[in-house]
Amino acid sequence: MKSYQVVALLLIGLVYTAIFVARNYLLGGPYGDEIHFWPTVLLFSQEPIPSVHLLNTYPEVIAPLPFMVGGWIINLFGESLQHLRLLSFALSLGILLLFLTLSPNSNRFWLAALGLVSFPYYYFCSTFFYTDMTALTFILLGWVAYLKRVHWASCLCFIAAISSRQYAIVFPLIILCHETLPALFADPHPGTITQLMRQKSYLLFYGLAGLTLAGWLLFWKGLGPAPEIARQKYTGTVYQPTYQPGFVLYASACLGLYYVLPELLLTRKFQFYALSTQSAGSVLGWVALIGFLVTTFPAVQMNDGFFVVTNLGFFDRHLTMIGISGSTKQYVFGGLMLLTVLRFASPVSGLAGWVVLLNLLLMGKAHIGWDKYLMPTIATLWLLTLFDAHWPAASRPIRLSTLTRLVYRRASQEPIELND
């Protein structure tokens, strides 16, 4: 074990111990979604292998695996919400240890770890029993198995992730797009698909993982158990052929805030690859598109009669608290979306670009807007910084375009050291 890994283990251990004590050993009554998650877990604890009836009628729209696991936990350790919170806490710790194991050097680990824990909902989901941490663990394990080329294991992890949160379908879809669409764009001949499938037969694993959601949809005859889908009024929102561009604007702004800015501050290195690979006209086109979104489809929360919330999440709420509201707030969102576009709207971004694109498109069909829904996206991006092939800054600097030199003529920061 390297010296920085020993230091990191000690620091992580101290921080998590301090959080555990400060949070009153994760005791206390149900909070937020725990209020209804807890009785659902109790239902599954009565049927460790759930019946068809239970799977069709449990009172949640979220896929059942986290509640099944919760039922097993309380059957093993006792009927206490603390045990379920300890599961989230342990998974959160395990993800940081996974980052430590995968990191090629200390700088890269601290970049990814500090970036991840700076996302406020990572802490929140680590100390409460929310289903996000279970789904995130399987998603990240699926990515690691894919990057290590253990495709059957990646398939199983993504199946478990989709069975934890349905939105995880986007991750095997990202892999399929990343592996096939560039070749199809380059050679749109019908035979290209056949050739790709022969060369990349392992992609069948990701198609199989994606079919998990189709199986659940057929089983439920919808996106979740019918009684709960009706109670939460999904038929009037998600089931309708509508789209929320304002949610995409907000999600893009959150990626700018929670990933692009921390990456810039922690590395002291500009990575706005759209400036170096796209023409000035293309960049101005992105600016025009963002301006159109800000003025025509502002980011505001949807009130469907069931979810009645006044803000879009942590970032939106805190902007309002400091007096930033109305058009000014939308301009802030637009500016941060521009950072996200400049960072990822480029072939240089590779796999990370597909992660951002497909997840942002998915946000337009979300039931409500919420920062927390981006946690798997942000965690995946920080995971990819640990792999040289998927983090552009790990390679030699890209030749800057004239536009980039004009913008950053005086910004001559030293890049992060990539090797110890």
C-alpha positions in Angstrom: 0.0 0.0 0.0 1.3 3.4 -1.0 1.9 6.1 1.6 -0.8 8.4 0.2 -3.3 5.6 0.5 -2.5 5.1 4.2 -2.9 8.8 4.8 -6.1 8.8 2.8 -7.5 5.9 4.8 -6.7 7.6 8.1 -8.3 10.9 7.0 -11.4 9.2 5.6 -11.8 7.1 8.7 -11.5 10.2 10.9 -14.0 12.2 8.8 -16.6 9.4 8.7 -16.2 8.8 12.5 -16.8 12.5 13.1 -19.8 12.5 10.9 -21.2 9.4 12.6 -20.9 11.0 16.0 -22.1 14.4 14.9 -25.2 12.8 13.4 -26.0 11.2 16.7 -24.9 7.7 15.5 -27.5 7.9 12.7 -30.3 7.6 15.2 -33.5 9.6 15.2 -36.9 9.3 13.6 -37.7 9.1 9.9 -36.9 12.1 7.8 -38.1 13.1 4.4 -38.7 10.1 2.1 -37.7 7.8 5.0 -41.2 8.4 6.4 -42.7 6.3 3.6 -39.6 4.2 2.8 -39.6 2.7 6.3 -43.0 1.1 6.2 -42.2 -0.2 2.7 -39.1 -1.9 4.0 -41.2 -3.5 6.7 -43.5 -4.9 4.1 -40.5 -6.5 2.3 -39.1 -7.8 5.6 -42.2 -9.9 5.9 -41.5 -11.4 2.5 -37.7 -11.8 2.0 -38.5 -13.3 -1.4 -41.3 -10.9 -2.4 -44.5 -12.3 -3.9 -45.9 -11.1 -7.3 -48.7 -9.4 -5.4 -46.2 -7.4 -3.2 -44.1 -6.4 -6.3 -47.3 -5.1 -7.9 -48.7 -3.2 -5.0 -45.9 -1.9 -2.8 -46.5 1.8 -2.2 -43.5 3.3 -4.1 -42.7 4.2 -7.7 -39.1 3.3 -7.2 -37.9 -0.2 -8.3 -37.9 -2.7 -5.4 -34.3 -3.8 -4.9 -33.4 -1.3 -2.2 -36.5 -2.2 -0.2 -35.7 -5.9 -0.6 -32.2 -5.3 0.7 -33.5 -3.1 3.5 -35.9 -6.0 4.5 -33.0 -8.4 4.6 -30.9 -6.0 6.7 -33.6 -5.6 9.4 -34.3 -9.3 9.5 -30.6 -9.9 10.1 -29.8 -7.0 12.5 -33.1 -5.9 14.0 -36.0 -3.6 13.3 -34.2 -0.2 13.4 -34.0 2.6 11.0 -30.4 3.1 12.1 -29.4 -0.2 10.5 -30.7 1.0 7.2 -28.9 4.3 7.5 -25.7 2.4 8.4 -26.1 0.6 5.0 -26.1 4.0 3.2 -23.2 5.1 5.3 -21.2 2.0 4.6 -21.9 2.2 0.8 -20.8 5.9 0.8 -17.6 4.9 2.5 -17.1 2.0 0.2 -17.4 4.3 -2.9 -14.5 6.5 -1.6 -12.4 3.4 -0.9 -13.2 2.2 -4.5 -11.9 5.6 -5.8 -8.8 5.1 -3.6 -8.2 1.6 -5.0 -8.6 2.8 -8.6 -6.6 6.0 -8.4 -3.3 6.0 -10.3 -1.8 8.6 -7.9 -2.6 10.8 -4.9 -3.4 13.9 -6.9 -6.0 12.1 -9.0 -7.6 10.5 -5.9 -7.9 13.8 -4.1 -9.3 15.4 -7.2 -12.0 12.8 -7.6 -12.7 12.4 -3.8 -13.0 16.1 -3.0 -15.0 16.6 -6.1 -17.5 13.9 -5.2 -17.9 14.9 -1.5 -18.4 18.5 -2.5 -21.7 17.5 -4.0 -24.1 18.2 -1.1 -26.5 15.4 -1.8 -23.7 12.8 -1.4 -23.4 13.7 2.2 -27.2 13.8 2.6 -27.7 10.4 1.0 -24.9 8.9 3.0 -26.6 9.6 6.4 -30.2 8.8 5.6 -31.9 5.7 4.1 -32.6 7.0 0.6 -32.5 4.5 -2.3 -29.9 6.6 -4.2 -26.8 5.2 -2.5 -27.8 1.6 -3.3 -28.4 2.5 -7.0 -25.2 4.6 -7.2 -23.1 1.7 -5.8 -24.3 -0.6 -8.5 -23.9 2.0 -11.2 -20.3 2.7 -10.3 -19.5 -1.0 -10.0 -21.0 -1.4 -13.4 -18.7 1.3 -14.8 -15.7 -0.2 -13.2 -16.4 -3.6 -14.6 -17.0 -2.1 -18.1 -13.7 -0.2 -18.0 -11.9 -3.3 -16.8 -13.6 -5.2 -19.7 -15.4 -7.6 -17.4 -18.7 -7.3 -19.3 -20.7 -10.0 -17.7 -20.1 -8.5 -14.3 -21.0 -5.0 -15.6 -24.2 -6.4 -17.0 -25.2 -7.8 -13.6 -24.4 -4.6 -11.8 -26.4 -2.5 -14.2 -29.3 -4.9 -13.9 -29.2 -4.4 -10.1 -28.9 -0.6 -10.6 -32.0 -0.6 -12.8 -33.8 -2.7 -10.3 -32.9 -0.1 -7.7 -33.8 3.1 -9.7 -35.3 2.9 -13.1 -33.3 5.9 -14.5 -30.2 3.7 -14.4 -31.2 2.4 -17.8 -29.4 5.4 -19.2 -26.0 4.0 -18.3 -25.9 0.8 -20.4 -27.5 3.0 -23.1 -24.5 5.4 -22.8 -22.1 2.5 -23.4 -24.1 1.3 -26.4 -24.0 4.8 -27.9 -20.4 5.4 -27.1 -19.3 2.1 -28.7 -21.5 2.3 -31.8 -22.7 5.7 -32.9 -19.2 7.3 -33.7 -18.6 4.4 -36.2 -22.2 4.7 -37.6 -21.7 8.5 -38.0 -18.5 7.9 -39.8 -19.9 5.1 -42.1 -23.7 5.0 -42.1 -23.8 2.0 -44.4 -26.3 -0.7 -43.1 -23.5 -3.3 -43.0 -21.7 -1.2 -40.4 -24.1 -2.4 -37.6 -23.6 -6.0 -38.5 -19.8 -5.5 -38.5 -19.9 -3.7 -35.2 -21.9 -6.5 -33.6 -19.4 -9.1 -34.8 -16.4 -7.1 -33.6 -18.1 -6.1 -30.3 -20.3 -9.0 -29.3 -19.9 -8.0 -25.7 -22.3 -5.2 -26.3 -25.1 -7.8 -26.1 -24.5 -7.7 -22.3 -25.5 -4.0 -22.2 -28.5 -4.7 -24.4 -29.5 -7.4 -22.0 -29.1 -5.0 -19.0 -31.3 -2.5 -20.8 -34.0 -5.1 -21.2 -34.3 -5.2 -17.5 -36.4 -2.0 -17.6 -38.5 -3.4 -20.3 -39.2 -6.4 -18.1 -40.3 -4.2 -15.2 -42.5 -2.1 -17.5 -44.2 -5.2 -18.8 -44.6 -6.6 -15.3 -46.1 -3.4 -13.9 -47.7 -2.4 -17.2 -46.2 1.0 -16.5 -43.2 2.7 -14.8 -44.1 1.3 -11.4 -46.8 -0.3 -9.3 -50.1 1.0 -10.8 -51.8 2.2 -7.6 -48.8 4.3 -6.6 -48.3 5.6 -10.2 -51.9 6.8 -10.1 -51.6 8.3 -6.6 -48.5 10.3 -7.6 -50.2 11.5 -10.8 -47.6 10.2 -13.2 -50.3 9.8 -15.8 -50.6 13.6 -16.0 -46.9 14.3 -16.2 -44.3 11.6 -17.1 -46.8 9.6 -19.2 -47.7 12.6 -21.3 -45.8 13.4 -24.6 -44.3 16.6 -23.0 -40.8 17.7 -22.2 -39.3 20.2 -19.8 -36.4 22.1 -21.4 -36.2 24.2 -18.2 -35.2 21.0 -16.2 -32.4 20.5 -18.8 -31.3 24.1 -18.2 -31.2 23.6 -14.5 -29.4 20.2 -14.7 -26.8 21.7 -17.0 -26.2 24.5 -14.6 -25.8 22.0 -11.7 -23.2 20.1 -13.7 -21.4 23.4 -14.2 -21.5 24.1 -10.5 -20.9 20.7 -9.1 -18.4 19.3 -11.6 -16.9 21.8 -14.1 -16.1 24.5 -11.5 -14.6 22.1 -8.9 -12.5 20.5 -11.7 -11.3 23.9 -12.7 -10.5 25.0 -9.2 -8.9 21.8 -8.1 -6.7 21.3 -11.2 -6.2 25.0 -12.0 -6.4 23.9 -15.6 -8.9 25.1 -18.3 -10.6 22.2 -20.0 -13.1 24.0 -22.2 -12.6 21.6 -25.1 -15.4 23.1 -27.2 -13.3 26.2 -27.7 -10.4 24.2 -29.1 -12.4 21.8 -31.3 -15.4 23.9 -32.5 -15.5 27.0 -34.6 -16.3 30.4 -33.2 -19.7 30.2 -35.0 -20.5 26.9 -33.3 -19.7 28.4 -29.9 -21.9 31.4 -30.6 -24.6 29.0 -31.7 -24.5 27.3 -28.3 -24.7 30.8 -26.6 -27.7 31.6 -28.7 -29.4 28.2 -27.8 -28.7 28.8 -24.1 -30.2 32.3 -24.4 -33.3 30.9 -26.0 -33.7 28.4 -23.2 -33.2 31.1 -20.5 -35.8 33.4 -22.1 -38.3 30.9 -23.4 -38.0 27.9 -21.1 -36.8 29.2 -17.7 -35.9 26.7 -15.0 -38.9 26.6 -12.6 -40.3 23.7 -10.6 -43.3 21.9 -11.9 -46.4 21.8 -9.7 -48.4 18.7 -10.6 -50.8 18.8 -7.7 -49.0 16.0 -5.9 -45.4 17.3 -5.5 -45.9 20.9 -4.4 -42.4 22.4 -3.9 -41.2 25.9 -4.5 -37.7 25.3 -5.7 -35.6 23.0 -7.8 -33.3 21.8 -5.1 -30.2 22.9 -3.0 -28.7 25.2 -5.6 -32.0 26.9 -6.6 -33.0 27.3 -2.9 -29.7 28.9 -1.9 -29.7 31.4 -4.7 -33.1 32.6 -3.6 -31.8 32.8 0.0 -29.1 35.2 -1.0 -31.5 37.4 -3.0 -30.9 36.0 -6.5 -34.2 35.4 -8.2 -36.3 36.0 -11.3 -34.4 36.7 -14.6 -31.1 37.1 -12.7 -31.3 33.6 -11.5 -32.0 32.3 -15.0 -28.9 34.2 -16.3 -26.9 32.4 -13.6 -28.2 29.1 -14.8 -27.4 30.0 -18.3 -23.9 31.0 -17.5 -23.2 27.7 -15.7 -24.8 25.8 -18.6 -22.4 27.5 -20.9 -19.5 26.1 -18.8 -20.9 22.6 -19.1 -21.2 23.0 -22.9 -17.7 24.3 -23.2 -16.4 21.4 -21.1 -18.3 18.5 -22.8 -19.6 19.5 -26.2 -16.5 18.2 -28.0 -15.3 14.8 -29.3 -12.4 15.2 -26.9 -14.7 14.5 -24.0 -15.3 11.0 -25.3 -17.3 8.7 -23.0 -17.8 11.5 -20.5 -19.5 13.6 -23.2 -22.0 10.8 -23.8 -22.6 10.5 -20.0 -23.5 14.2 -19.9 -25.5 14.3 -23.0 -27.8 11.4 -22.3 -28.3 12.2 -18.6 -29.2 15.8 -19.4 -31.7 14.7 -22.1 -33.2 12.3 -19.5 -33.7 15.2 -17.0 -36.3 16.8 -19.4 -38.6 13.9 -18.6 -38.1 13.9 -14.9 -41.2 14.1 -12.7 -39.7 17.1 -10.9 -36.5 19.0 -11.1 -34.0 18.2 -8.4 -30.2 18.5 -8.0 -30.1 15.0 -6.4 -31.1 13.3 -9.6 -27.6 14.2 -11.0 -25.6 12.4 -8.3 -25.0 9.3 -10.5 -23.9 11.5 -13.4 -21.5 13.5 -11.2 -20.1 10.4 -9.5 -19.5 8.8 -12.9 -17.7 11.8 -14.1 -15.4 11.9 -11.1 -14.8 8.1 -11.5 -13.7 8.7 -15.1 -11.1 11.2 -14.0 -9.2 8.2 -12.5 -8.8 6.6 -15.9 -6.3 8.2 -18.3 -8.2 7.1 -21.4 -11.3 8.9 -20.3 -10.0 12.1 -18.7 -8.5 14.4 -21.4 -6.3 16.3 -19.0 -4.3 13.1 -18.4 -2.8 13.3 -21.9 -0.6 16.0 -23.4 -2.2 19.4 -23.8 -4.4 20.0 -26.8 -3.3 22.6 -29.3 -5.4 25.7 -28.5 -7.4 27.4 -31.2 -7.1 31.1 -32.0 -10.4 31.7 -30.1 -9.1 30.0 -27.0 -5.8 31.9 -27.1 -7.8 35.2 -27.3 -10.0 34.3 -24.3 -7.2 32.8 -22.1 -4.2 34.8 -23.3 -3.4 35.8 -19.7 -4.6 32.6 -18.0 -1.3 30.7 -17.7 -2.0 28.4 -14.7 0.3 25.4 -14.1 -1.5 22.1 -14.7 -2.0 19.5 -12.0 0.8 17.0 -11.7 -0.6 13.7 -13.1 2.1 11.4 -11.7 3.6 11.1 -8.3 
